[in-house]
Amino acid sequence: MGYWILKVILTPILRALFRVRVEGAEHLPRRGPAILASNHLSFCDSIFLPLVLRRRVTFVAKAEYFEKAKTAWFFRAVGQIPIKRGGGSASQRALDSAKEVLDQGGLFGIYPEGTRSPDGRLYKGHTGVARLALATGAPVHAVAMIGTREAQPIGQVKPNFFSPITVRISPPIDIEHVKGTAVEGDPTVLRRITDDIMFELSMMSGQEYVDRYAKRGEAVDAPERTVLQPAFAGRYTPSAA
């Protein structure tokens, strides 16, 4: 109930304060499960994506948000799933909860990078999104958030109103050629699927790709530009942006 109340209240306010554009919403199923794999540039990513969709979206949110009074009420109200950093059993519990959302026919949003980009580039994805896709059979849609970093930079409380924001959604990403050969937990297969998703995100968002995991709070020294290639050359075509 809290989710829809907040959505009804915030949608007209945010649309009045920001120039929001949506591309590709027609690619999402009207019903049934789907995984929304998004880049992560700003705290407000988790606000603008639900804003532009008619269906409810459930995200994983870091546990620290549930420990702070000023943010705990919001994340509890919208039914987000807490996850502790560091992986292990906490990460597995979050993935199990995500699987329940998908098994019930819901939309689940996930940030494969695991944290906000420290410098606006796209970082290597963690393989939880691939595990979910294989375990549930739910289609995966890449979601490129564009302009949210400028609308609310990391560390800035007050957003920059009237900033242009684009939410770009891909058709389902083709991973069928992987599923047929997948062995449960095979790290090579999980990495290939995840890299395909990150390739799509890079193409859609225009972000430079960095082949290492993001570290919260510090920008990695700029390496030579890495061009991420799809794992299965010739059998994967990125959707038009």
KAKA-V955810 format. One record per pair of residues at least 12 apart in sequence whose C-alpha atoms are under 10 Angstrom apart, sorted by sequence separation. I is the first residue (numbers start at 1). J is the second residue. D is the distance in Angstrom with one decimal. If there is no record, write none. Layout:
# KAKA-V955810
I | J | D
I | J | D
This chain:
# KAKA-V955810
46 | 58 | 9.4
81 | 93 | 9.6
82 | 94 | 7.1
83 | 95 | 9.2
98 | 110 | 9.2
112 | 124 | 7.9
113 | 125 | 4.5
114 | 126 | 6.8
148 | 160 | 9.6
151 | 163 | 5.5
178 | 190 | 9.1
210 | 222 | 8.6
211 | 223 | 9.2
36 | 49 | 9.7
46 | 59 | 7.6
62 | 75 | 10.0
81 | 94 | 6.7
112 | 125 | 4.6
113 | 126 | 6.0
114 | 127 | 10.0
150 | 163 | 7.3
151 | 164 | 7.7
210 | 223 | 7.6
46 | 60 | 9.7
61 | 75 | 7.8
66 | 80 | 9.6
81 | 95 | 9.5
111 | 125 | 8.2
112 | 126 | 5.2
113 | 127 | 9.3
114 | 128 | 9.5
149 | 163 | 10.0
150 | 164 | 8.7
151 | 165 | 7.7
178 | 192 | 8.2
179 | 193 | 9.3
209 | 223 | 10.0
210 | 224 | 8.8
211 | 225 | 9.3
46 | 61 | 9.1
60 | 75 | 9.8
66 | 81 | 9.6
67 | 82 | 10.0
82 | 97 | 9.7
111 | 126 | 8.7
112 | 127 | 7.2
148 | 163 | 8.3
150 | 165 | 8.8
178 | 193 | 7.3
209 | 224 | 10.0
210 | 225 | 7.3
211 | 226 | 6.8
59 | 75 | 9.5
66 | 82 | 7.1
81 | 97 | 7.4
112 | 128 | 7.2
147 | 163 | 7.4
148 | 164 | 8.2
149 | 165 | 9.3
177 | 193 | 9.9
195 | 211 | 9.9
209 | 225 | 7.1
210 | 226 | 6.1
211 | 227 | 9.0
65 | 82 | 8.0
66 | 83 | 9.6
81 | 98 | 8.0
111 | 128 | 9.5
112 | 129 | 6.4
147 | 164 | 6.2
148 | 165 | 6.1
175 | 192 | 9.3
176 | 193 | 9.9
208 | 225 | 6.9
209 | 226 | 5.8
210 | 227 | 8.5
211 | 228 | 8.1
61 | 79 | 9.9
62 | 80 | 9.5
63 | 81 | 8.4
64 | 82 | 8.2
65 | 83 | 9.7
110 | 128 | 8.8
111 | 129 | 8.3
112 | 130 | 9.3
146 | 164 | 8.4
147 | 165 | 4.7
148 | 166 | 8.2
175 | 193 | 6.7
208 | 226 | 7.4
209 | 227 | 6.6
210 | 228 | 8.6
59 | 78 | 9.2
60 | 79 | 9.5
61 | 80 | 6.2
62 | 81 | 8.2
63 | 82 | 4.7
64 | 83 | 8.5
110 | 129 | 7.1
146 | 165 | 5.7
147 | 166 | 6.5
148 | 167 | 9.4
174 | 193 | 9.2
175 | 194 | 9.9
208 | 227 | 7.9
209 | 228 | 6.7
58 | 78 | 7.9
59 | 79 | 8.2
60 | 80 | 5.8
61 | 81 | 5.8
62 | 82 | 5.4
63 | 83 | 5.0
64 | 84 | 7.7
109 | 129 | 9.5
145 | 165 | 7.5
146 | 166 | 5.0
147 | 167 | 8.9
173 | 193 | 9.4
208 | 228 | 9.2
36 | 57 | 8.7
57 | 78 | 9.0
58 | 79 | 6.8
59 | 80 | 5.3
60 | 81 | 4.6
61 | 82 | 5.0
62 | 83 | 4.9
63 | 84 | 5.1
64 | 85 | 9.1
145 | 166 | 6.1
146 | 167 | 6.3
175 | 196 | 8.3
35 | 57 | 9.5
36 | 58 | 9.7
56 | 78 | 9.3
57 | 79 | 9.3
58 | 80 | 5.7
59 | 81 | 6.3
60 | 82 | 5.8
61 | 83 | 6.1
62 | 84 | 5.9
63 | 85 | 7.8
144 | 166 | 7.9
145 | 167 | 5.0
146 | 168 | 7.8
174 | 196 | 8.8
175 | 197 | 9.3
34 | 57 | 9.7
35 | 58 | 9.9
36 | 59 | 9.3
57 | 80 | 9.0
58 | 81 | 7.5
59 | 82 | 8.8
60 | 83 | 6.5
61 | 84 | 8.7
62 | 85 | 7.0
144 | 167 | 5.9
145 | 168 | 6.6
173 | 196 | 8.1
174 | 197 | 9.4
30 | 54 | 8.9
31 | 55 | 8.4
60 | 84 | 10.0
108 | 132 | 9.9
143 | 167 | 6.9
144 | 168 | 5.0
145 | 169 | 8.9
173 | 197 | 7.2
28 | 53 | 9.3
30 | 55 | 7.9
143 | 168 | 5.6
144 | 169 | 6.5
202 | 227 | 9.2
203 | 228 | 9.5
29 | 55 | 9.6
142 | 168 | 8.2
143 | 169 | 4.6
144 | 170 | 8.4
202 | 228 | 8.1
22 | 49 | 9.4
25 | 52 | 8.5
28 | 55 | 9.7
63 | 90 | 9.9
142 | 169 | 5.9
143 | 170 | 6.5
173 | 200 | 8.2
20 | 48 | 8.5
25 | 53 | 7.5
141 | 169 | 6.6
142 | 170 | 5.3
143 | 171 | 9.7
199 | 227 | 8.7
200 | 228 | 9.4
25 | 54 | 9.5
80 | 109 | 10.0
85 | 114 | 8.9
120 | 149 | 7.4
141 | 170 | 5.4
142 | 171 | 7.8
199 | 228 | 5.8
200 | 229 | 9.6
22 | 52 | 7.1
85 | 115 | 9.6
102 | 132 | 8.8
108 | 138 | 9.8
119 | 149 | 9.3
120 | 150 | 9.7
140 | 170 | 8.9
141 | 171 | 6.0
142 | 172 | 7.8
170 | 200 | 8.2
198 | 228 | 7.9
199 | 229 | 6.5
200 | 230 | 8.4
20 | 51 | 9.7
21 | 52 | 8.7
22 | 53 | 9.2
60 | 91 | 9.9
98 | 129 | 10.0
102 | 133 | 9.7
107 | 138 | 9.4
109 | 140 | 9.9
140 | 171 | 8.3
141 | 172 | 4.9
142 | 173 | 7.5
170 | 201 | 8.8
198 | 229 | 9.4
199 | 230 | 6.1
20 | 52 | 8.4
99 | 131 | 9.7
103 | 135 | 9.9
106 | 138 | 9.8
108 | 140 | 9.7
109 | 141 | 9.6
110 | 142 | 9.9
111 | 143 | 9.6
117 | 149 | 9.2
139 | 171 | 9.1
140 | 172 | 5.4
141 | 173 | 6.0
169 | 201 | 9.5
196 | 228 | 8.7
198 | 230 | 8.7
199 | 231 | 9.0
14 | 47 | 9.4
15 | 48 | 9.5
61 | 94 | 9.5
95 | 128 | 7.2
99 | 132 | 6.6
102 | 135 | 10.0
103 | 136 | 6.9
105 | 138 | 9.0
109 | 142 | 9.9
110 | 143 | 9.7
116 | 149 | 9.6
120 | 153 | 9.8
139 | 172 | 5.7
140 | 173 | 5.7
141 | 174 | 9.6
168 | 201 | 9.5
195 | 228 | 7.7
196 | 229 | 7.8
197 | 230 | 8.5
14 | 48 | 8.3
60 | 94 | 7.1
94 | 128 | 9.8
95 | 129 | 8.8
98 | 132 | 7.8
99 | 133 | 9.3
102 | 136 | 7.0
103 | 137 | 9.5
109 | 143 | 9.2
119 | 153 | 9.9
138 | 172 | 9.5
139 | 173 | 7.2
140 | 174 | 8.3
170 | 204 | 8.1
195 | 229 | 7.9
196 | 230 | 5.0
197 | 231 | 9.8
204 | 238 | 8.7
59 | 94 | 9.9
60 | 95 | 8.8
102 | 137 | 9.2
103 | 138 | 8.7
118 | 153 | 9.9
119 | 154 | 9.4
139 | 174 | 8.5
140 | 175 | 8.7
169 | 204 | 8.5
195 | 230 | 6.6
196 | 231 | 6.0
203 | 238 | 7.4
204 | 239 | 8.2
206 | 241 | 9.6
11 | 47 | 9.5
15 | 51 | 8.8
92 | 128 | 8.9
95 | 131 | 8.5
96 | 132 | 8.8
99 | 135 | 7.8
100 | 136 | 9.3
102 | 138 | 7.2
118 | 154 | 8.0
139 | 175 | 8.8
168 | 204 | 7.3
194 | 230 | 9.7
195 | 231 | 6.6
196 | 232 | 8.2
200 | 236 | 9.9
202 | 238 | 10.0
203 | 239 | 8.6
204 | 240 | 7.8
205 | 241 | 8.2
10 | 47 | 9.0
11 | 48 | 8.9
14 | 51 | 8.3
15 | 52 | 9.4
60 | 97 | 9.2
91 | 128 | 8.7
95 | 132 | 7.2
99 | 136 | 6.8
117 | 154 | 9.2
139 | 176 | 10.0
168 | 205 | 8.0
193 | 230 | 8.9
194 | 231 | 9.1
195 | 232 | 9.9
200 | 237 | 9.0
201 | 238 | 9.2
203 | 240 | 8.7
204 | 241 | 5.2
10 | 48 | 9.8
60 | 98 | 7.9
98 | 136 | 9.9
116 | 154 | 8.4
137 | 175 | 10.0
167 | 205 | 9.5
192 | 230 | 7.9
193 | 231 | 7.4
200 | 238 | 5.8
203 | 241 | 7.3
11 | 50 | 9.2
12 | 51 | 9.3
59 | 98 | 8.3
99 | 138 | 9.6
137 | 176 | 9.6
166 | 205 | 9.6
192 | 231 | 5.3
193 | 232 | 9.3
199 | 238 | 7.9
200 | 239 | 7.5
7 | 47 | 9.2
11 | 51 | 5.8
58 | 98 | 8.2
191 | 231 | 8.7
192 | 232 | 7.9
196 | 236 | 8.2
200 | 240 | 9.6
201 | 241 | 9.7
10 | 51 | 7.8
11 | 52 | 8.2
134 | 175 | 9.1
196 | 237 | 9.8
197 | 238 | 9.4
200 | 241 | 9.3
59 | 101 | 10.0
133 | 175 | 8.8
134 | 176 | 9.7
137 | 179 | 9.1
189 | 231 | 9.5
196 | 238 | 8.9
7 | 50 | 7.9
8 | 51 | 9.1
58 | 101 | 7.7
7 | 51 | 6.6
57 | 101 | 9.5
58 | 102 | 9.7
134 | 178 | 9.2
6 | 51 | 9.8
7 | 52 | 9.8
130 | 175 | 9.4
134 | 179 | 6.9
133 | 179 | 9.3
3 | 50 | 9.6
7 | 54 | 9.9
58 | 106 | 7.9
59 | 107 | 8.9
60 | 108 | 8.5
134 | 182 | 8.3
7 | 56 | 9.5
57 | 106 | 7.3
58 | 107 | 6.4
59 | 108 | 6.0
60 | 109 | 7.3
61 | 110 | 9.1
134 | 183 | 9.7
135 | 184 | 8.6
56 | 106 | 7.4
57 | 107 | 5.0
58 | 108 | 4.9
59 | 109 | 4.8
60 | 110 | 6.5
61 | 111 | 9.6
134 | 184 | 8.2
4 | 55 | 10.0
55 | 106 | 8.4
56 | 107 | 6.6
57 | 108 | 5.6
58 | 109 | 5.9
59 | 110 | 6.0
60 | 111 | 8.3
134 | 185 | 9.5
4 | 56 | 8.2
55 | 107 | 7.5
56 | 108 | 8.7
57 | 109 | 6.3
58 | 110 | 8.6
59 | 111 | 8.6
62 | 114 | 9.3
3 | 56 | 7.9
57 | 110 | 9.9
61 | 114 | 9.9
62 | 115 | 8.9
131 | 184 | 8.5
178 | 231 | 9.9
3 | 57 | 9.4
60 | 114 | 9.8
61 | 115 | 9.8
131 | 185 | 7.6
142 | 196 | 10.0
143 | 197 | 9.8
178 | 232 | 8.9
3 | 58 | 9.8
130 | 185 | 9.8
131 | 186 | 9.7
134 | 189 | 10.0
142 | 197 | 6.6
177 | 232 | 8.7
131 | 187 | 9.8
134 | 190 | 8.8
141 | 197 | 8.3
142 | 198 | 8.2
144 | 200 | 9.0
145 | 201 | 9.3
130 | 187 | 10.0
133 | 190 | 9.7
140 | 197 | 8.2
142 | 199 | 9.6
143 | 200 | 9.0
144 | 201 | 6.0
175 | 232 | 9.7
131 | 189 | 9.7
142 | 200 | 6.6
143 | 201 | 6.9
144 | 202 | 8.3
146 | 204 | 9.3
147 | 205 | 9.8
177 | 235 | 8.2
50 | 109 | 9.4
130 | 189 | 8.5
131 | 190 | 6.7
134 | 193 | 9.5
141 | 200 | 9.3
142 | 201 | 5.9
144 | 203 | 9.2
145 | 204 | 9.2
146 | 205 | 6.4
177 | 236 | 9.3
49 | 109 | 9.0
127 | 187 | 8.4
130 | 190 | 5.5
131 | 191 | 9.9
133 | 193 | 9.0
141 | 201 | 9.6
142 | 202 | 9.7
144 | 204 | 6.1
145 | 205 | 7.0
146 | 206 | 8.9
175 | 235 | 9.8
129 | 190 | 8.6
130 | 191 | 7.8
133 | 194 | 10.0
143 | 204 | 8.2
144 | 205 | 5.3
146 | 207 | 9.4
174 | 235 | 8.9
175 | 236 | 8.6
127 | 189 | 9.6
128 | 190 | 8.3
130 | 192 | 8.7
131 | 193 | 9.2
142 | 204 | 8.4
143 | 205 | 8.6
144 | 206 | 9.1
155 | 217 | 9.8
174 | 236 | 6.9
35 | 98 | 9.5
46 | 109 | 8.7
127 | 190 | 5.8
128 | 191 | 9.8
130 | 193 | 5.9
131 | 194 | 9.2
142 | 205 | 10.0
144 | 207 | 9.6
154 | 217 | 9.0
173 | 236 | 8.6
174 | 237 | 8.5
46 | 110 | 9.7
126 | 190 | 9.1
127 | 191 | 6.2
129 | 193 | 8.6
130 | 194 | 5.7
173 | 237 | 8.9
174 | 238 | 9.2
46 | 111 | 9.8
126 | 191 | 8.1
127 | 192 | 9.1
129 | 194 | 6.9
130 | 195 | 9.5
173 | 238 | 8.0
33 | 99 | 9.8
45 | 111 | 9.9
125 | 191 | 8.5
127 | 193 | 8.0
128 | 194 | 8.4
130 | 196 | 9.9
173 | 239 | 8.2
34 | 101 | 9.7
35 | 102 | 7.9
127 | 194 | 5.7
130 | 197 | 8.8
171 | 238 | 9.3
172 | 239 | 8.9
6 | 74 | 8.9
33 | 101 | 8.0
34 | 102 | 6.9
126 | 194 | 7.1
127 | 195 | 8.9
129 | 197 | 8.9
170 | 238 | 8.7
171 | 239 | 6.7
33 | 102 | 5.0
34 | 103 | 9.9
125 | 194 | 6.3
126 | 195 | 9.2
170 | 239 | 6.3
171 | 240 | 9.0
32 | 102 | 8.0
33 | 103 | 7.1
40 | 110 | 9.3
41 | 111 | 10.0
124 | 194 | 8.7
125 | 195 | 7.1
169 | 239 | 9.6
170 | 240 | 7.9
2 | 73 | 10.0
3 | 74 | 9.0
6 | 77 | 8.2
7 | 78 | 9.1
32 | 103 | 8.8
33 | 104 | 7.4
34 | 105 | 7.8
35 | 106 | 8.8
36 | 107 | 7.2
37 | 108 | 8.5
38 | 109 | 7.2
39 | 110 | 8.7
40 | 111 | 6.2
45 | 116 | 9.6
124 | 195 | 7.8
125 | 196 | 9.9
170 | 241 | 7.6
2 | 74 | 8.8
3 | 75 | 9.3
5 | 77 | 9.2
6 | 78 | 7.9
32 | 104 | 8.0
33 | 105 | 4.2
34 | 106 | 6.8
35 | 107 | 6.0
36 | 108 | 6.0
37 | 109 | 6.1
38 | 110 | 6.2
39 | 111 | 6.0
40 | 112 | 8.5
43 | 115 | 9.9
125 | 197 | 8.4
126 | 198 | 9.8
169 | 241 | 8.5
2 | 75 | 9.8
3 | 76 | 9.1
4 | 77 | 9.3
5 | 78 | 9.2
32 | 105 | 4.3
33 | 106 | 4.8
34 | 107 | 5.0
35 | 108 | 5.0
36 | 109 | 4.6
37 | 110 | 5.1
38 | 111 | 5.1
39 | 112 | 7.3
40 | 113 | 7.3
42 | 115 | 9.5
43 | 116 | 7.8
125 | 198 | 6.6
168 | 241 | 7.5
2 | 76 | 8.4
3 | 77 | 5.9
4 | 78 | 8.0
31 | 105 | 7.1
32 | 106 | 6.2
33 | 107 | 5.5
34 | 108 | 6.5
35 | 109 | 6.0
36 | 110 | 6.2
37 | 111 | 5.8
38 | 112 | 7.0
39 | 113 | 7.1
40 | 114 | 8.3
41 | 115 | 8.6
42 | 116 | 6.3
124 | 198 | 7.4
2 | 77 | 4.8
3 | 78 | 4.2
31 | 106 | 7.9
32 | 107 | 7.8
33 | 108 | 7.8
34 | 109 | 8.6
35 | 110 | 7.4
36 | 111 | 8.4
37 | 112 | 6.5
38 | 113 | 8.6
39 | 114 | 9.4
40 | 115 | 6.8
41 | 116 | 5.2
42 | 117 | 8.0
123 | 198 | 8.3
124 | 199 | 9.9
1 | 77 | 7.9
2 | 78 | 5.8
3 | 79 | 7.1
31 | 107 | 8.9
36 | 112 | 9.9
37 | 113 | 9.6
39 | 115 | 9.2
40 | 116 | 4.8
41 | 117 | 5.4
42 | 118 | 9.5
122 | 198 | 8.1
1 | 78 | 8.2
2 | 79 | 8.1
3 | 80 | 9.7
39 | 116 | 8.1
40 | 117 | 6.1
41 | 118 | 7.9
122 | 199 | 9.7
1 | 79 | 9.3
29 | 107 | 9.4
39 | 117 | 8.2
40 | 118 | 9.6
41 | 119 | 8.5
42 | 120 | 9.4
28 | 107 | 9.4
41 | 120 | 6.4
122 | 201 | 8.2
123 | 202 | 9.5
40 | 120 | 8.8
41 | 121 | 8.6
122 | 202 | 6.8
39 | 120 | 9.8
40 | 121 | 9.6
41 | 122 | 8.9
121 | 202 | 9.1
39 | 121 | 9.5
40 | 122 | 8.3
112 | 194 | 8.0
39 | 122 | 7.1
40 | 123 | 9.6
122 | 205 | 8.9
39 | 123 | 8.8
121 | 205 | 9.8
122 | 206 | 9.1
123 | 207 | 9.3
112 | 197 | 8.9
113 | 198 | 9.0
121 | 206 | 9.1
122 | 207 | 5.7
123 | 208 | 8.5
124 | 209 | 7.6
125 | 210 | 10.0
39 | 125 | 9.4
112 | 198 | 8.1
121 | 207 | 5.4
122 | 208 | 5.9
123 | 209 | 5.9
124 | 210 | 6.3
125 | 211 | 8.9
120 | 207 | 7.3
121 | 208 | 5.2
122 | 209 | 4.7
123 | 210 | 4.9
124 | 211 | 5.2
125 | 212 | 8.5
126 | 213 | 8.0
37 | 125 | 9.9
120 | 208 | 8.3
121 | 209 | 6.1
122 | 210 | 6.0
123 | 211 | 6.2
124 | 212 | 5.1
125 | 213 | 7.0
120 | 209 | 9.8
121 | 210 | 6.9
122 | 211 | 8.7
123 | 212 | 6.1
124 | 213 | 5.0
125 | 214 | 8.9
122 | 212 | 9.5
123 | 213 | 5.7
124 | 214 | 7.1
122 | 213 | 9.4
123 | 214 | 5.6
37 | 129 | 7.3
122 | 214 | 8.5
123 | 215 | 9.4
36 | 129 | 9.1
121 | 214 | 9.3
35 | 129 | 8.0
49 | 143 | 8.7
35 | 130 | 9.9
49 | 144 | 9.8
119 | 214 | 9.5
49 | 145 | 8.2
117 | 213 | 9.7
118 | 214 | 7.2
35 | 132 | 8.2
48 | 145 | 8.7
117 | 214 | 6.4
118 | 215 | 7.2
142 | 239 | 9.7
144 | 241 | 9.5
35 | 133 | 7.5
115 | 213 | 9.3
116 | 214 | 7.8
117 | 215 | 8.0
118 | 216 | 6.3
119 | 217 | 9.4
121 | 219 | 9.5
34 | 133 | 8.9
45 | 144 | 9.9
46 | 145 | 10.0
113 | 212 | 9.7
114 | 213 | 8.4
115 | 214 | 6.9
116 | 215 | 8.7
117 | 216 | 7.6
118 | 217 | 6.2
119 | 218 | 8.2
120 | 219 | 9.2
121 | 220 | 10.0
45 | 145 | 6.9
48 | 148 | 8.6
113 | 213 | 7.0
114 | 214 | 7.7
115 | 215 | 7.6
116 | 216 | 7.0
117 | 217 | 9.0
118 | 218 | 5.9
119 | 219 | 5.6
35 | 136 | 9.8
44 | 145 | 10.0
45 | 146 | 9.4
112 | 213 | 10.0
113 | 214 | 6.7
114 | 215 | 9.2
115 | 216 | 6.5
116 | 217 | 9.0
117 | 218 | 9.3
118 | 219 | 5.1
119 | 220 | 8.1
121 | 222 | 9.8
34 | 136 | 9.4
35 | 137 | 9.8
45 | 147 | 9.7
113 | 215 | 9.6
114 | 216 | 9.3
115 | 217 | 9.7
117 | 219 | 8.3
118 | 220 | 8.0
33 | 136 | 8.7
34 | 137 | 8.9
35 | 138 | 6.4
36 | 139 | 8.7
37 | 140 | 6.9
38 | 141 | 8.5
39 | 142 | 8.3
40 | 143 | 9.7
41 | 144 | 9.8
42 | 145 | 9.1
45 | 148 | 6.6
119 | 222 | 9.7
33 | 137 | 8.8
34 | 138 | 5.1
35 | 139 | 6.1
36 | 140 | 6.0
37 | 141 | 6.1
38 | 142 | 5.9
39 | 143 | 6.8
40 | 144 | 8.5
41 | 145 | 7.5
44 | 148 | 6.7
45 | 149 | 8.8
124 | 228 | 9.7
33 | 138 | 5.6
34 | 139 | 5.1
35 | 140 | 4.7
36 | 141 | 5.1
37 | 142 | 4.9
38 | 143 | 4.5
39 | 144 | 5.8
40 | 145 | 7.3
41 | 146 | 8.3
42 | 147 | 9.2
43 | 148 | 8.4
44 | 149 | 8.5
32 | 138 | 8.5
33 | 139 | 7.4
34 | 140 | 6.0
35 | 141 | 6.1
36 | 142 | 6.0
37 | 143 | 5.8
38 | 144 | 5.8
39 | 145 | 6.3
40 | 146 | 9.6
41 | 147 | 8.5
42 | 148 | 5.8
43 | 149 | 8.6
32 | 139 | 9.7
33 | 140 | 9.5
34 | 141 | 7.3
35 | 142 | 8.4
36 | 143 | 6.3
37 | 144 | 8.5
38 | 145 | 7.1
39 | 146 | 9.0
41 | 148 | 6.4
42 | 149 | 5.2
44 | 151 | 8.4
45 | 152 | 9.5
35 | 143 | 9.8
36 | 144 | 9.9
40 | 148 | 8.9
41 | 149 | 5.2
42 | 150 | 8.6
44 | 152 | 7.1
40 | 149 | 8.8
41 | 150 | 8.9
42 | 151 | 8.3
43 | 152 | 7.5
44 | 153 | 9.5
29 | 139 | 9.3
41 | 151 | 10.0
42 | 152 | 6.3
43 | 153 | 8.4
44 | 154 | 9.9
28 | 139 | 9.2
41 | 152 | 9.0
42 | 153 | 6.4
43 | 154 | 7.5
28 | 140 | 9.6
41 | 153 | 8.1
42 | 154 | 6.3
43 | 155 | 9.5
28 | 141 | 7.7
41 | 154 | 8.2
42 | 155 | 9.5
43 | 156 | 9.9
27 | 141 | 8.2
42 | 156 | 9.9
43 | 157 | 9.8
44 | 159 | 9.1
52 | 167 | 8.1
48 | 165 | 8.7
49 | 166 | 9.8
25 | 143 | 9.9
48 | 166 | 9.4
49 | 167 | 7.1
24 | 143 | 9.3
48 | 167 | 8.1
49 | 168 | 9.7
23 | 143 | 9.7
23 | 144 | 9.7
45 | 167 | 9.4
22 | 145 | 9.8
21 | 146 | 9.7
20 | 146 | 10.0
20 | 147 | 9.5
19 | 147 | 10.0
38 | 167 | 9.8
38 | 168 | 9.6
38 | 169 | 9.1
37 | 169 | 9.5
18 | 151 | 8.4
36 | 169 | 8.5
37 | 170 | 9.9
36 | 170 | 9.4
36 | 172 | 9.6
35 | 172 | 9.3
34 | 172 | 8.9
18 | 159 | 9.8
28 | 169 | 8.0
17 | 159 | 9.8
18 | 160 | 8.6
19 | 161 | 8.8
20 | 162 | 9.0
25 | 167 | 8.8
27 | 169 | 7.1
28 | 170 | 8.4
29 | 171 | 9.9
17 | 160 | 9.1
18 | 161 | 5.8
19 | 162 | 5.8
20 | 163 | 8.3
21 | 164 | 7.7
22 | 165 | 8.5
23 | 166 | 7.4
24 | 167 | 8.4
25 | 168 | 7.8
26 | 169 | 8.6
27 | 170 | 6.6
28 | 171 | 7.3
29 | 172 | 9.7
17 | 161 | 5.5
18 | 162 | 4.1
19 | 163 | 6.0
20 | 164 | 6.0
21 | 165 | 6.1
22 | 166 | 5.8
23 | 167 | 6.2
24 | 168 | 6.0
25 | 169 | 6.1
26 | 170 | 9.3
27 | 171 | 5.0
28 | 172 | 8.1
16 | 161 | 9.3
17 | 162 | 5.2
18 | 163 | 5.4
19 | 164 | 4.6
20 | 165 | 4.8
21 | 166 | 4.7
22 | 167 | 4.9
23 | 168 | 4.7
24 | 169 | 4.7
25 | 170 | 8.3
26 | 171 | 8.6
27 | 172 | 7.4
16 | 162 | 8.0
17 | 163 | 8.1
18 | 164 | 6.3
19 | 165 | 6.0
20 | 166 | 5.9
21 | 167 | 6.3
22 | 168 | 6.0
23 | 169 | 6.1
24 | 170 | 6.2
25 | 171 | 9.1
14 | 161 | 9.1
15 | 162 | 9.1
17 | 164 | 9.9
18 | 165 | 7.2
19 | 166 | 8.3
20 | 167 | 7.7
21 | 168 | 8.4
22 | 169 | 8.0
23 | 170 | 8.6
24 | 171 | 7.5
14 | 162 | 9.3
37 | 194 | 9.8
38 | 197 | 9.3
39 | 198 | 8.5
37 | 197 | 7.6
38 | 198 | 9.1
37 | 198 | 8.8
39 | 201 | 6.9
38 | 201 | 7.5
39 | 202 | 8.8
37 | 201 | 8.5
39 | 205 | 8.3
39 | 207 | 9.5
24 | 240 | 9.9
24 | 241 | 8.8
23 | 241 | 8.5
